[in-house]
Amino acid sequence: MTGGHSLKILLIRLRSLGDLVLMTPCTRAVKESHPDSYLAVAVDEGSEAIFAGNPYVDEVLSCPVGNSWARQLTFLRRLRRGRFDWVFNLHGGPRSALMTLASGAKRRVGGLQKANAWNRVYNVRVPPFSEILGSPGPFHMVERHLATLRCGGIRGTPGELVMPVQPGARESVRERLREQRIDEEEPVVVFHPIPAGNTNRWGTENFAALADALLSSLKVRPVFIGSAGDREEVDGILNEMKTAGLNWCGETSLGELAALLERSDLFVGIDSGPSHLAAGVGVPVVVLWGAATLTTWHPWTSRLTVVGGSSGGYKTRKEIRHVAAGKKISEIGVDDVLEAVAAVEWRGNARIRTR
């Protein structure tokens, strides 16, 4: 026992917003299996807010991003001082494997499903997920992460995501909406139109037409989100619209973005980190699907409608509605998205008119 805790456990998951949101059920599974354990999560710096208020996480370790070997070495030494009993690498690549090794943990769980030199780091190898879960798959990332935990005796069911919204962030968003004359009862639709790269683009003219179609049928306020670099492109969408919208690109912290999504009545956007965050706070999600594998990466919520994309012949979660299945994102029409929105249970769906 270390410092009053039965076990010290480290979960490693690097990279993007969506990746981290999808591993949050693992935090609950660890504490349900080992209530007296000390749980730390290691994530890339800048992502720490994902775990703010998470009741299952005792410590968040921020891994430096960039080419500074001095900072990386300092971080690896910090991991070593953690004296962890178990490390579960939920990420996979060389950087997370090095972190696993540097931790010095007695039990190191992980490994790529295919042969790889870094697999030697692990003294508890993860077998094929089909062997762990007893079916051929494919499996969603939430299921894969929980299957990895099973290799260390931790069992959890693929329940809801763990994304508590902080009171300060909630009040900050509430005050800003008041300043823009949006009261508590006014429906808000959040749009996320701009992907991180050049793929998964639906077109600014399509988002402008979609927002106008919704606003012509409903009394809702559209709020567009994205990074600071998306601001100019979203201004272009607003200029094409016949109705008024708000551009919040680059103007919220991660916590405030979660609070805005929680306050909203509907999220509409491309498959991206914010779509997973929206799922985590419980808002209905309509997502335009791009190139990612739908069965593995869709937002983990029963309040999901997917537009376009292919499940590769496999069924997604049974609750998921799938509109315009098989269409590439460039083939999705505004009417397809309006059909999806009309099927969603939210304050405005009874009054939506298809153009």
N, C-alpha and C positions, 0 to 999 in steps of 0.2 A: 504494500500500500504506500502511495506517494502523497505526502501532504494531506492526508485524510481522504484521498480518492483511491478507489479500488484499482483503477486502471487509468493510464494516460494514453489517449487515443488521438491520432492526427489523421485528418482527411485532407488530401491534396487534390485541388481542382483549379486549373489555370484557365486563362484566356477570357472568353467573352461573357457578357451579361447573361445571355440565355443559358450558356453552359452552367453557370453558377446557380441560377434559379432552379434548374432541373436537378441539382444535387441536394437541394434543401430537405427533401424527405429523408435523406440519409442521416441528417442531424437528429431528427426525431427518433429514427430507428435505433441509433446508438444509445440514446438516453433511455429509451424504453427497455432495451436489453440490459443496459448497465447504468442504472439510475445514479450510482455513486461515482461514476467515471468523470474524468476531466477531459473535455472535448475541445480540441483546437482545430481550426481549418486554415490551410495555407492557400492564399489566392494572390493573383497579380495585384500590385498596388493600384489603387484607384477603384477597386471593386469592393472595398471593405463594407460599404454601406448596405450591401445586399444582406448582411447578417446583423445589422443594427436591430436590436430588440428581439433577436432570435433567442427564445428562452432555453434552447438546448446547447448553445455554443458558449463556451467559457472564454475563449480567446481567438482572435483573428490575427494571423501572421501574414504580413504584407511582403510578398516576394518582389524584389526590385525588377523593373522592366528596363531593358537597355543593355549597353555593352560595358558597363562599369564592373570590371572583375572585382574591384575592391568591395563594392556594395554587395555583390553576389556572395563573396567569401564571408563577409560579415553576417549575412543572412543565414548561410549554411552553418556557421558556428552557433548562431542563435538556435537553430533547429537542434543541433547536437546538445546544447544545454537544456533542451526541453525534456530530455530523458524519457522519451515516449516508449510505452510498452508495445503498442501496435501502430503501424502506419498503413493506411489504405490509399493507394494511388488510384484515383478515379480518372486521371487524365491520360497518362500513357507515354508521352514522348520522352526524349532524352533528358530534358531539363527537369521534369518531375521525377524521373528515375534517379537522377543525381541527388535530388532533394531527399528521396526515399532512403538512398544509401547513406547520405550524410547524417540523417537523423540518428543512426545507430540503434534504431528500435530492434527489440528482440524478434518481433514478428513483422515482416514486410510483405504486404499483400498487394499483388498486381501482376502485370505482365500483359503484353500484347497477345492477341489470339493467334497471330502468326509468329514464326520463328524470328527472333531478334536478339542481338547481342546484349541489349539492355535487360533482357529477361533474367539474366544471371543475378541481378540485384535482389530478386525476390526469393525468399525462402518459403513463401506460401503462394504458389502459382494459381492463377485463376483459370480453370478449365473452360472449354466452350460453354457459352451461356445456355445452350440447349441442354447440356448435361445437368447444369445446376437447376434450371427451371422446368425441366421435364417436358419440353415441347420444342418443335423445330424452329419457332420464331418466324419472322424477325421480331426483335424486342425494342421497345422504346428505351430511350436513354435512362429514364427513371428506373425502369426494370433492370437494366444492365448494372446501374450503380448499386442497387439493392442486392443484386445477385453477387456482386463483388464482396459486399459486406458479409454475405452468408459464408464465404470462405473463412471468415474469422469468427463464425458462430453467432453473428448478429443477424437476427431475422426481423424484417419489417415488411409491412404490406404497402403497395404503391398507393398510399393515401394522397391527401392534398399537399400542395406546396406550402412551405413555411415562409411567409412574407408579411410579417407585421409592419404596419405603417406607424411611424413615430408621431406622437402628438404635435411636436413642434413643426414638423413638415406639413402636417394636416392643417394646422392653423395658418401657416404661411400661405398655402394655396388658397385657403378659404378667404383670406384677406385680399389676395391679389384678384380673385374672381369678383369680390365685392367692388374693388376699385374699377373693374371693367364692367360693372353693373350687371353681373350675373348673380342672381340670388340663389338661395339654397334649393328652391323648388324648380329652377329652370333646367331642363335636360341639356346635358353636355355630351357631344360626341368627339372623341379624340381620334385624329387621323395621324398615321405615321407613313408618309408616302415615299421617303427617299432611302434606298438601301445603302449599305456601307460601301459597296463596290459598284461596278457597272452592270452586274447581273441583277436579276429580279426587278427590273424597272417596268413599271406599268404605264408611265407617261403622265406628265403634269396636267395635260389637257383632260385625261380621264379622271384624275382626282378632282379637278375643278368641276367637271360635269357631274360627278357623283355627289359632291358636296352641295351643289346647286339643286340637284334632284331631291336630296333629303330635305334641304331647307325649304323648298317649295311646297313640300307636303307636311312638314312638321315645324313646330316652333322649338328649334334646338340651336345651341351655340356650338359651332365647330372650332376646335382648338387643334392646331397643327404642331406636332412635336418633331424633334430631331436634334442633331448636333449643331453647334454654331456654324459649321461649314455648310449646313443645309439651308441656312436662313435665306440666302438670296434666291435659291431655287423655289423655296416655299413662297416667298414673296411673288414669284412668277405665277404660282398657282392662284394666290389670292387676287392678283391682277386679272386673271382670266375669269374669275368667278363673278357672277352677277349679284351675289349676296356677300355679306361681310363675314369674315372669319378672323381668328386670332393666330398670330405667329409666335409661338413660345420656343422656337428652336434655340438651343444653347442657353436658355434662361432659367433652367431648373437644375437643382442638384438631383442626384439619383433618388434620394429620399423624397424630395418634392415631386419628382416624376411619378413615383409610386403613389403619393397622396393624390395627385391630379387624376391618375387612372382610377383610384378607388372612388373618387368623387364623381367620375364620369358615368354615363349610362351605357356607353358602347365604345368599343375600340374597333377601328377599321384600319388595316395597314398591311404592309408586306410582311413576310415571315422574317422575323428579326428579334433582337433582344427585347425591345419594348412589348412585343406580342406575348412573350413569356412572362414579363413582369405584369402585364395586364391580367393574364391567367392567374398569376400568384395572388393578386389582390381581389380576385373574384368577379371582375367585370366581364360581361359577355364579349367574346372575341370573334371578329370576322377577319380572317387572314387570307390574303391573296398569295397562293403558293408558288414558289419558284423552283429552283433546281434541287434543293435538299430532299433527302429521303423522308417522305411524309410519315411513314410508320415509325421511324426512329426519332424524328425531331419535332413533331407537331406540339403546340402548346398543351401543357398537361392540365386540362380542365374539361369538365363535361359541358361547359357553356361555350362550346367552340363550333364555328361553322367555317369550313375550309372551302375556298373558291379556287378551282383549278387543281393542277397537280395530280399525281398518280400514286397510289399506294402499292404499286408493283404487283397487283393481284392479291395482296393480303389485306385483311380488314384492319382498320384502325379501331380505336376504342369504340364500343358499340353506341355510345351516346353522341358521337360526332356526326354532325350533318355535313354532307359533301355535295357541293353545288358545282356544276360544270366540270365534273371529274374528267381527268385526262387532258384538259386544255393546258397548253403552255401559258405562262403569265402574259405573254404578248397577245394571246388569242382571247383573253378574258374581256368581256364587254361590260359596260356600265350596268346594263340590265342584269347581267349575271350577279353582280355584287348587290344590286338592289333586291334581287330575289333572295339572296343570302340574308341580307339585313331584315327583310320582311319575315323571315322564318325565326328570327331571334326573339326570345322573350325579354322585352324591355319596354320602357314607358311609351316609346313611339311606334312600335311595330304595327299596331292596329290601324295606323293612319297613313302608312307608306303607300304611295302610288308608284307603280312601275311606269316609266316613261313610255 
